[in-house]
């Protein structure tokens, strides 16, 4: 530390100041003695006072010179002599800024603590919301399961209600009870005879349908044919110059247990031949791809019959108003066709061929053939 003191001190300046001050002191003393011996007076002072003034001025010059030299060679001396007030003001400003900084730091720490507390509270609320979400999802699953069960129960109730209603209805409205075609040029007696045959057909079908519903064999049920409607129908058929069909339909729904009296409604219209015997009614190309296809022969035949039905309806064949069917395929023919479909390995054309002449009123009676 002492070596740092020795090396860090400006000895040249110190020695210069010492020798300069000594020289100025000697010079001032010499001038004072000289002017004192000569009895010289300055500013009207006595010689002795003049000598003292010169000595004092010499000392003042020494002090001014020392300060000037030190101010020239030392920044710290200049600051101490000329910038102390400004330095003190800067210190005050810095202290004020430091105090403000400390206050801001304290406020920021308080804000940080508050934010940390809010963050912890938010995290707690988030966890609570997650738990609530899990609870709500669980309740949602339970409600969906309950809703599914309720829907199944509702569907079952609807099915049971429908079954009960269908069981209680002995005969539904718009059921086709019979139909007959009348050629042009028939006499009134022939038309009345044909309508009598149609009435007998209606009576037999009504007894059969209601007996099936009542699980008992009925002998007779009152059936009402409107005389006025029948008379008008006879007149129209007698004057017609084209073939006409006459359909007998049930007028409304009839329930078991009531005093049944069936009202029959007649419908008539032109009977035009739509397909002739042996004529293809509908044809479809078929490839039995057993390896890639998941469709069974039964499904293939059902699709073919559905397309056949749509085809004949578009061609003007009248369906059964109650079932919307245009004909039936007996069970033996259906299963024989399914077996034949299952055995086919080559591409074929499935053809529905009219078994006889098919008119507007139907029914559509067909034979199913397979052609290469």
KOLVOMI-446600 format. One line per field, with one value per residue (C-alpha): residue number from 1; x, y, z. Coordinates in steps of 0.02 Angstrom, whole numbers, always signed. Layout:
N
k c(NUM/...)
xx c(X/...)
yy c(Y/...)
zz c(Z/...)
//
This chain:
372
k c(1/2/3/4/5/6/7/8/9/10/11/12/13/14/15/16/17/18/19/20/21/22/23/24/25/26/27/28/29/30/31/32/33/34/35/36/37/38/39/40/41/42/43/44/45/46/47/48/49/50/51/52/53/54/55/56/57/58/59/60/61/62/63/64/65/66/67/68/69/70/71/72/73/74/75/76/77/78/79/80/81/82/83/84/85/86/87/88/89/90/91/92/93/94/95/96/97/98/99/100/101/102/103/104/105/106/107/108/109/110/111/112/113/114/115/116/117/118/119/120/121/122/123/124/125/126/127/128/129/130/131/132/133/134/135/136/137/138/139/140/141/142/143/144/145/146/147/148/149/150/151/152/153/154/155/156/157/158/159/160/161/162/163/164/165/166/167/168/169/170/171/172/173/174/175/176/177/178/179/180/181/182/183/184/185/186/187/188/189/190/191/192/193/194/195/196/197/198/199/200/201/202/203/204/205/206/207/208/209/210/211/212/213/214/215/216/217/218/219/220/221/222/223/224/225/226/227/228/229/230/231/232/233/234/235/236/237/238/239/240/241/242/243/244/245/246/247/248/249/250/251/252/253/254/255/256/257/258/259/260/261/262/263/264/265/266/267/268/269/270/271/272/273/274/275/276/277/278/279/280/281/282/283/284/285/286/287/288/289/290/291/292/293/294/295/296/297/298/299/300/301/302/303/304/305/306/307/308/309/310/311/312/313/314/315/316/317/318/319/320/321/322/323/324/325/326/327/328/329/330/331/332/333/334/335/336/337/338/339/340/341/342/343/344/345/346/347/348/349/350/351/352/353/354/355/356/357/358/359/360/361/362/363/364/365/366/367/368/369/370/371/372)
xx c(+0/+146/+225/+60/+66/+244/+212/+42/+95/+140/+306/+357/+209/+238/+423/+385/+261/+384/+529/+416/+342/+516/+577/+428/+451/+633/+589/+450/+563/+700/+580/+507/+680/+735/+587/+596/+777/+741/+599/+480/+296/+153/-26/+28/+80/+227/+385/+365/+183/+238/+363/+228/+107/+236/+269/+81/+55/+199/+113/-50/+36/+112/-63/-139/+2/-14/-200/-177/-46/-149/-305/-212/-139/-282/-464/-511/-444/-540/-698/-669/-636/-765/-894/-929/-1101/-1149/-1078/-1179/-1336/-1299/-1280/-1449/-1527/-1449/-1507/-1683/-1682/-1616/-1758/-1883/-1806/-1819/-2001/-2037/-1947/-2053/-2211/-2156/-2121/-2294/-2371/-2269/-2330/-2509/-2488/-2415/-2564/-2683/-2590/-2606/-2791/-2812/-2724/-2839/-2991/-2924/-2906/-3082/-3149/-3061/-3141/-3310/-3283/-3247/-3402/-3508/-3438/-3480/-3655/-3672/-3625/-3750/-3886/-3846/-3857/-4022/-4085/-4038/-4131/-4282/-4279/-4272/-4416/-4512/-4484/-4540/-4696/-4733/-4710/-4822/-4953/-4946/-4962/-5110/-5194/-5162/-5227/-5385/-5422/-5518/-5508/-5412/-5469/-5428/-5395/-5418/-5558/-5580/-5569/-5641/-5622/-5771/-5751/-5842/-6009/-6078/-6263/-6337/-6375/-6196/-6129/-6247/-6194/-6009/-6037/-6124/-5969/-5862/-5977/-5958/-5769/-5776/-5883/-5763/-5610/-5692/-5739/-5563/-5474/-5584/-5582/-5391/-5396/-5530/-5452/-5624/-5719/-5857/-6007/-6072/-6039/-6154/-6078/-6154/-6144/-6216/-6361/-6345/-6158/-6187/-6322/-6212/-6068/-6180/-6235/-6055/-5996/-6144/-6104/-5914/-5826/-5662/-5613/-5631/-5579/-5687/-5604/-5693/-5607/-5650/-5719/-5640/-5557/-5664/-5626/-5657/-5797/-5909/-6066/-5971/-6051/-5927/-5951/-5876/-5817/-5807/-5670/-5663/-5555/-5482/-5400/-5258/-5143/-4970/-4871/-4917/-4892/-4710/-4649/-4504/-4565/-4394/-4217/-4054/-3873/-3800/-3624/-3604/-3442/-3437/-3262/-3286/-3473/-3554/-3731/-3826/-3933/-4089/-4041/-4003/-4176/-4261/-4173/-4225/-4407/-4405/-4336/-4466/-4604/-4539/-4532/-4713/-4776/-4691/-4773/-4946/-4989/-5105/-5041/-5143/-5194/-5165/-4998/-4935/-4889/-4919/-4913/-4839/-4707/-4749/-4623/-4575/-4534/-4437/-4324/-4298/-4240/-4123/-4043/-4021/-3941/-3819/-3764/-3731/-3547/-3555/-3629/-3815/-3968/-4109/-4275/-4451/-4567/-4754/-4845/-5000/-5069/-5050/-5173/-5178/-5264/-5138/-5089/-4914/-4885/-4711/-4589/-4405/-4280/-4090/-4015/-3833)
yy c(+0/+117/+77/+123/+288/+323/+279/+362/+534/+676/+717/+832/+946/+944/+984/+1119/+1200/+1192/+1269/+1397/+1450/+1464/+1567/+1684/+1701/+1746/+1869/+1950/+1964/+2042/+2168/+2210/+2238/+2339/+2453/+2466/+2525/+2652/+2718/+2701/+2731/+2653/+2718/+2846/+2712/+2720/+2629/+2495/+2465/+2467/+2329/+2227/+2254/+2191/+2039/+2004/+2026/+1906/+1776/+1805/+1780/+1620/+1555/+1608/+1529/+1367/+1361/+1405/+1270/+1140/+1190/+1170/+1001/+922/+892/+858/+1029/+1116/+1024/+1067/+1250/+1287/+1143/+1101/+1181/+1097/+933/+950/+984/+829/+730/+794/+749/+577/+549/+604/+486/+347/+377/+376/+216/+136/+190/+122/-38/-55/-24/-151/-278/-247/-264/-422/-494/-449/-525/-683/-694/-666/-798/-923/-882/-899/-1067/-1124/-1064/-1152/-1315/-1291/-1260/-1417/-1517/-1440/-1483/-1665/-1670/-1592/-1714/-1858/-1790/-1766/-1947/-2003/-1893/-1959/-2136/-2097/-2011/-2163/-2276/-2160/-2158/-2347/-2355/-2226/-2325/-2483/-2396/-2330/-2503/-2580/-2444/-2470/-2657/-2632/-2517/-2635/-2781/-2688/-2635/-2771/-2689/-2534/-2400/-2409/-2596/-2670/-2797/-2845/-2784/-2834/-2774/-2736/-2743/-2615/-2664/-2764/-2761/-2694/-2871/-2927/-2777/-2812/-2994/-2943/-2825/-2966/-3074/-2927/-2908/-3092/-3075/-2925/-3022/-3170/-3058/-2959/-3119/-3188/-3030/-3000/-3185/-3178/-3029/-3101/-3276/-3350/-3404/-3280/-3332/-3163/-2976/-2838/-2754/-2595/-2548/-2376/-2403/-2230/-2251/-2425/-2363/-2222/-2346/-2465/-2323/-2267/-2443/-2471/-2316/-2339/-2384/-2435/-2569/-2508/-2576/-2568/-2578/-2606/-2524/-2521/-2350/-2327/-2413/-2542/-2597/-2768/-2778/-2655/-2696/-2709/-2642/-2625/-2482/-2517/-2381/-2411/-2338/-2356/-2297/-2345/-2517/-2510/-2655/-2608/-2769/-2914/-3096/-3150/-2970/-2915/-2799/-2759/-2819/-2795/-2844/-2949/-3007/-3123/-3059/-3177/-3128/-2939/-2917/-2923/-2926/-3089/-3164/-3125/-2941/-2940/-3011/-2888/-2743/-2812/-2827/-2651/-2582/-2684/-2606/-2430/-2470/-2531/-2386/-2264/-2357/-2324/-2484/-2446/-2507/-2573/-2412/-2490/-2579/-2487/-2656/-2704/-2892/-3035/-3167/-3331/-3400/-3553/-3449/-3325/-3456/-3551/-3389/-3354/-3527/-3502/-3331/-3407/-3538/-3415/-3381/-3295/-3123/-3137/-3029/-3049/-3028/-3011/-3081/-3049/-3213/-3144/-2981/-2847/-2703/-2538/-2611/-2753/-2861/-2884/-3071/-3116/-3257/-3226/-3287/-3280/-3246/-3250)
zz c(+0/+42/-126/-212/-117/-175/-357/-367/-297/-417/-339/-479/-446/-258/-274/-401/-283/-136/-232/-317/-151/-73/-219/-209/-20/-40/-178/-74/+78/-28/-105/+66/+141/-8/-10/+180/+178/+43/+143/-5/+29/-71/-65/+65/+190/+304/+243/+375/+322/+141/+178/+264/+118/-5/+104/+117/-69/-99/+13/-80/-248/-178/-130/-296/-391/-295/-327/-511/-537/-447/-544/-708/-667/-562/-613/-432/-378/-515/-463/-279/-318/-453/-461/-281/-280/-442/-378/-219/-324/-429/-268/-209/-377/-375/-197/-247/-396/-284/-161/-305/-372/-200/-188/-362/-317/-161/-263/-393/-257/-185/-359/-388/-223/-268/-442/-365/-248/-395/-496/-356/-340/-529/-525/-387/-485/-641/-547/-479/-654/-718/-579/-621/-805/-762/-653/-791/-920/-805/-778/-967/-998/-867/-946/-1120/-1055/-969/-1127/-1231/-1111/-1115/-1305/-1311/-1188/-1291/-1451/-1363/-1299/-1473/-1544/-1411/-1438/-1625/-1600/-1484/-1609/-1753/-1652/-1607/-1786/-1875/-2046/-2097/-2216/-2402/-2400/-2573/-2549/-2731/-2911/-3079/-3258/-3372/-3560/-3669/-3749/-3602/-3571/-3410/-3351/-3383/-3286/-3140/-3142/-3142/-2996/-2902/-2925/-2862/-2710/-2669/-2683/-2565/-2440/-2438/-2416/-2274/-2182/-2205/-2147/-1994/-1947/-1946/-1828/-1714/-1710/-1744/-1898/-1938/-2041/-2095/-2075/-2135/-2289/-2359/-2544/-2579/-2702/-2779/-2809/-2881/-2999/-3063/-3087/-3188/-3302/-3330/-3371/-3488/-3589/-3589/-3751/-3665/-3542/-3361/-3192/-3036/-2865/-2699/-2548/-2363/-2318/-2145/-1996/-1907/-1729/-1652/-1524/-1612/-1710/-1873/-2030/-2172/-2293/-2464/-2583/-2771/-2882/-3070/-3214/-3383/-3386/-3513/-3552/-3491/-3514/-3627/-3581/-3601/-3613/-3501/-3365/-3291/-3325/-3228/-3257/-3115/-3070/-2921/-2842/-2693/-2634/-2625/-2606/-2434/-2506/-2486/-2625/-2521/-2515/-2701/-2740/-2622/-2710/-2879/-2826/-2754/-2916/-3011/-2905/-2939/-3125/-3140/-3033/-3151/-3296/-3224/-3130/-2982/-2811/-2666/-2574/-2403/-2432/-2588/-2662/-2844/-2824/-2724/-2754/-2667/-2543/-2644/-2798/-2691/-2609/-2770/-2850/-2703/-2720/-2906/-2876/-2751/-2878/-3020/-3056/-3226/-3264/-3303/-3338/-3212/-3304/-3235/-3370/-3369/-3335/-3424/-3486/-3352/-3351/-3258/-3104/-3089/-3004/-3075/-3093/-3156/-3186/-3146/-3275/-3286/-3457/-3511)
//
